[in-house]
Amino acid sequence: MITVAQALDHLFALADPLPVETVPLRAAHGRILAETVKARRTQPPFAASSMDGYALKSVEADLHAQFKVVGEAAAGHRWTGTLGAGQAVRIFTGAPVPEGADKVVIQEDVTRTGDLITITDGPGPKDNIRPAGVDFAAGMALEAPRRLSPGDIALLAAMNIAAVPVHRAPVVAIISTGDELVQPGDDPGPDQIIASNTFGLAAMLENVGAQTRMLPIARDRDSALRTVFALADGADLIVTIGGASVGDHDLVAGVAADLGMEQSFYKVAMRPGKPLMAGRLNGTPMVGLPGNPVSAMVCGTVFLTPMISAMLGLGHTPAARVPLPLSAPLDQNGPREHYMRSSIQGGTVQGAGAQDSSLLSVLARSNALIVRPPHDPARAPGDLVDTIALS
């Protein structure tokens, strides 16, 4: 049995970054920028007015000074002349500042009669002009790798980047196993339950950038498992749920070995999630998760989402841990690292109640995991504990 850190090292070794593809800007949100891109233009490309008003020479901008309005400049429509002494150009926000002008007096500080304006309020020192390149200059780099946010997408658009190099999204084949399972909406028999892990894991992995394929439930027969494994062809990662232990009906490891799996490890010193296995099945990374619902979801958070991030080119980074003070006491921990469902409220954290690995209702009302080291002593309110946020 290996530690969580050792298991992550093995999993990262399986998670090679995927190739780069180019997608339209409209499809790039949430994707991982694979190559640094550089702005193709300066923003703004010209000195622009930041207010509606009148463009004129700052040396002439005195209280009660009068000017003749000789033209108009609007966004997308510059005034093409050169401003002379005693002249002003009506200008609107975003319009190019006319040649010869270096100040915009806002319209509230001016009165106008016909083509004449008078400065009626002190214009102040502000020039109300955005210099060319005040946002960014041509050649400015947006560094990779990064998950592209809405702000990044807006910036790329302003940089005149219409096609974006991103890492291809990993395709994850998810296989639930067991005679006891039926799909949601089906009519379960008296000894059956609804398959839940597949849906929760698919949502989790899609949330971090994967594409998922939910394959049919594999029944507890060698032939059924072989058939479903064949359907995973072409996936970048195969995830099985259940059947990874050593009981008479736990067939995944044996069938996978017969099909050519090279096992990296089996069993991790953690709670929940001990019967975890991983390796390569004919070159494709494969992770066998425990069948208990909470065990599978915790392993998804601790192991699978960092693997997806690595495949997306974001490096080998475990799930972020944030220390927070406890708001309720905790008993001493046992010999395995414990990932406790918990709730963060008001900057403190407490356990979410019963920690049995079958209780999805406790997971659903939790927003974090408390991470307890092996043999961690009893903890009192106010003690700091590591937490992992649940999305």
Secondary structure, DSSP 8 states (H G I E B T S, - for coil): -B-HHHHHHHHHHH-----EEEEEGGG-TTSEE-S-EE-SS-BSSS-EESSSEEEE-GGG--TT-EEEEEEEEBTTB---SB--TTEEEEE-TT-B--BT--EEEEGGGEEEETTEEEE-S---S---EE-TTSSB-TT-EE-SSEE--HHHHHHHHHTT--EEEEE---EEEEEEB-TTEE-TTS---TT-EE--HHHHHHHHHHHTT-EEEE---B-SSHHHHHHHHHHTTT-SEEEEES--SSSTT--HHHHHHHTTEEEEEE-BSEES--S-EEEEETTEEEEEE-SSHHHHHHHIIIIIHHHHHHHTTS-S-----EEEEBSS-B----SSEEEEEEEEETTEEEE-S---TT-HHHHHT--EEEEE-TT---B-TT-EEEEEE--
